[in-house]
Amino acid sequence: MQGRYGIDALGRFLIYSVMIFSLLNLLFGSLILFTLDLAIWSYAFYRVFSKDIYKRSMENNRYLNFKACISGKIKRFFNRFRQGGNASGDGSDECGQKFRSKCNSFSGKCYDDTYKVFKCPKCRQKLRVPRGKGKIMITCRRCQYEFIKRT
């Protein structure tokens, strides 16, 4: 079908979730599961046959960014145990310092709280600097512009 969006990663996820909800509905016979199954199935077909390709691709990009962010958090969580970190599960590393990660859903990149990201006032390059150092002189790697910021 020419001019239709077709199936992408979000569409596959929706179809797999429909299959899971259908199996659960067969086992438990719930009206809520049937309604949820029907709603997801309708949305999946709407996305596949949609002619608004730009909106569907933006939805898919948001889904992929969210998926990358969540999978990155899960990988960091399990890598912490493999690398000999603190296995207490309270979110602290071997030094006892708390760490959290923030995900930027727009760009899909995850940053932890040990760094702060600034933009160069001259060329708008993103620069990552360590937190907790007070006022520091930051030099842009792209344009060599120097400016002072508090971390």
ZAMARGU-4260 file (C-alpha; in steps of 0.2 Angstrom, whole numbers, plus 5000, padded with zeros to 4 digits):
<rodrens>
0) 5000/5000/5000 | 5008/5015/4994 | 5008/5031/5005 | 5004/5021/5021 | 5016/5021/5036
5) 5017/5002/5039 | 5025/4993/5054 | 5039/5000/5064 | 5046/4996/5081 | 5032/5004/5091
10) 5019/4994/5080 | 5028/4978/5083 | 5028/4981/5102 | 5009/4985/5101 | 5006/4969/5091
15) 5016/4959/5104 | 5007/4967/5118 | 4990/4963/5110 | 4996/4945/5109 | 5000/4944/5127
20) 4984/4953/5132 | 4974/4940/5121 | 4982/4925/5130 | 4979/4933/5147 | 4961/4936/5141
25) 4959/4918/5136 | 4966/4912/5153 | 4956/4924/5164 | 4941/4930/5153 | 4941/4948/5159
30) 4931/4961/5151 | 4945/4974/5156 | 4958/4963/5147 | 4947/4962/5132 | 4944/4981/5131
35) 4962/4984/5133 | 4966/4971/5120 | 4954/4979/5108 | 4960/4997/5111 | 4978/4992/5108
40) 4973/4982/5092 | 4964/4997/5085 | 4978/5009/5089 | 4990/4997/5081 | 4980/4996/5065
45) 4977/5015/5065 | 4996/5017/5065 | 4999/5004/5051 | 4987/5012/5039 | 4990/5030/5043
50) 4995/5042/5030 | 5002/5055/5042 | 5020/5048/5041 | 5028/5062/5050 | 5018/5060/5066
55) 5020/5041/5066 | 5038/5043/5064 | 5039/5055/5079 | 5029/5043/5089 | 5041/5029/5085
60) 5056/5040/5089 | 5049/5044/5106 | 5046/5026/5109 | 5064/5021/5104 | 5071/5035/5115
65) 5061/5029/5130 | 5066/5011/5126 | 5084/5016/5125 | 5083/5026/5141 | 5075/5011/5151
70) 5087/4998/5144 | 5102/5009/5148 | 5096/5010/5166 | 5094/4992/5167 | 5111/4988/5160
75) 5119/5001/5172 | 5110/4992/5186 | 5116/4975/5182 | 5134/4981/5177 | 5136/4988/5194
80) 5135/4971/5201 | 5147/4964/5189 | 5160/4977/5192 | 5160/4974/5211 | 5149/4988/5216
85) 5138/4989/5231 | 5125/4976/5230 | 5114/4984/5243 | 5102/4990/5230 | 5099/5007/5238
90) 5106/5016/5223 | 5124/5020/5231 | 5140/5015/5224 | 5155/5008/5233 | 5160/5025/5241
95) 5142/5026/5248 | 5137/5041/5237 | 5120/5041/5230 | 5118/5042/5211 | 5103/5044/5200
100) 5102/5045/5181 | 5091/5057/5171 | 5085/5053/5154 | 5083/5067/5142 | 5068/5060/5132
105) 5070/5072/5118 | 5088/5067/5113 | 5087/5049/5121 | 5104/5052/5131 | 5105/5048/5149
110) 5116/5058/5161 | 5120/5054/5179 | 5120/5067/5192 | 5139/5068/5194 | 5140/5079/5179
115) 5131/5095/5174 | 5128/5100/5156 | 5131/5118/5150 | 5129/5126/5133 | 5143/5137/5126
120) 5137/5155/5125 | 5146/5157/5109 | 5143/5142/5098 | 5130/5133/5108 | 5140/5117/5110
125) 5135/5106/5125 | 5149/5104/5138 | 5149/5091/5152 | 5157/5097/5168 | 5158/5088/5185
130) 5146/5094/5199 | 5151/5100/5216 | 5167/5110/5211 | 5160/5127/5214 | 5164/5141/5202
135) 5175/5135/5188 | 5182/5141/5172 | 5174/5131/5157 | 5183/5131/5140 | 5173/5126/5125
140) 5182/5112/5115 | 5175/5118/5099 | 5178/5137/5099 | 5190/5139/5114 | 5178/5152/5122
145) 5181/5153/5141 | 5166/5157/5153 | 5163/5154/5172 | 5149/5144/5179 | 5144/5137/5196
150) 5143/5118/5197
</rodrens>
